Amino acid sequence: MKSKWEYKTLGNICVSELGKTLNQSKDTGTLRPYLCAINIQWDCLNLQDLKKARFEDDELERYSVQKGDLLVCEGGDVGRAALWESDEPMLYQNALHRIRFSVGCYPRFYLFCLRHLKNKGVLDSRFAKGVTIKHLVKSSLLSIPVPVPPLDEQQRIVAELDLLTEVIDKRRMQLTELDTLAQSIFYDMFGDPTHNEKGWDMKKLGDLCLVITKGTTPTTLGFPFVEEGINFVKVESFTNGRIDPLKLAHISDECHEALERSQLKKNDLMICIAGATIGKMAVVDESILPANTNQACAIVRLACEQYIPFIFAYLKMRFVYDVQNMGKGVAQPNLSLGQLRDLNVPLPPQALQQEFADKIQSIEKQKAAVNQSIAETQKLLDYTMDKYFG
């Protein structure tokens, strides 16, 4: 099938233009909403926080997107893309490429194509320019080679990929519903996590732990990452309160032994303590061990494993409210180990904690089954995309 496909550069099947370069002090015209990079997610548009800028009437046609246009991020998460599918036009700024395809090209097919290249690291390694801050300049974007199968074949492939994507989306909605159920159970049993409404004894988190420490990045000590070896947990490995085995890096046995402080154990609570993901949490499962982690993650090892379900749920909801505000710094907030140790935690009666743990265990079993389904479907989606775009 693929042997009969044509292959062209993206520039041969589309026209592409950057949006308007904005200058608040010099721009004139009417204040109008526009799209920027923060509005573009993969295959999704966030239109809740549209910014406004001044555009003259004679600029509207040049800097508008129309139905079927593909919007691609020029910087940041380079290549991140979404389709404009509304009948109403929308303005856009120069952080975005607007791709308008020729007749015979199905835009959604090329959205999947770009996402495959991004997932494989090809967009960043071969087409993005810059060392510390990557940019996908117009000439590089248009030089990307893409398949050009017949239009009906493009549409059939998109229908196949959309079906798999829809299954994953529905499963993720199930996870959200299960998390909401767990939170509801917590409120019913323990009350508002920001107030000790029941008047239980309070303990500092540090007093309930054997250790609160953080990891180490191997490269700072001269150890490179390897293709296969000991698992290494990064912030990106955290997914829905668990460590995703598909998102782990790897280090050598020698590195694992040298980084003794950052070695993980079963039932360790891991907490992201730096950057935009501050407060994100996961529990270490023995299936990923042996493993280490880096300095962006705190390791909280409780003295009594019976506390784990309650304290994990308690901290998870506390982070939503106020623990994230403890992070110091503006551009790169951080949560210190000292702040974690000093965090006050209520201690309900052990019998009540056990009742909660039993209910959470049932929910976690359901989540594990859903996560397994997501992993299997994602694997099939990746295989299918590789089959068509690889």
Secondary structure, 3 states (H helix, E strand, C coil): CHHHCEEEEHHHCEEEEECECCCCCCCCCEEEEEECHHHEECCEECCCCCEEEEECHHHCCCCEECCCCEEEECECCCCCEEECCCCCCEEEECCEEEEEECCCCCHHHHHHHHHHHHHCCHHHHHHCECCCCCECCHHHHHCCEEEECCHHHHHHHHHHHHHHHHHHHHHHHHHHHHHHHHHHHHHHHHCCCCCCCCCCEEEEHHHHEEEEEECCCHHHHCCCCCCCCEEEECHHHEECCEECHHHCEEECHHHHHHCHHHECCCCCEEEECEHHHCCCEEECCHHHCCEEECCCEEEEEECCHHHHHHHHHHHHHHHHHCHHHHCECCCCCECCHHHHHCCEEEECCHHHHHHHHHHHHHHHHHHHHHHHHHHHHHHHHHHHHHHHHC
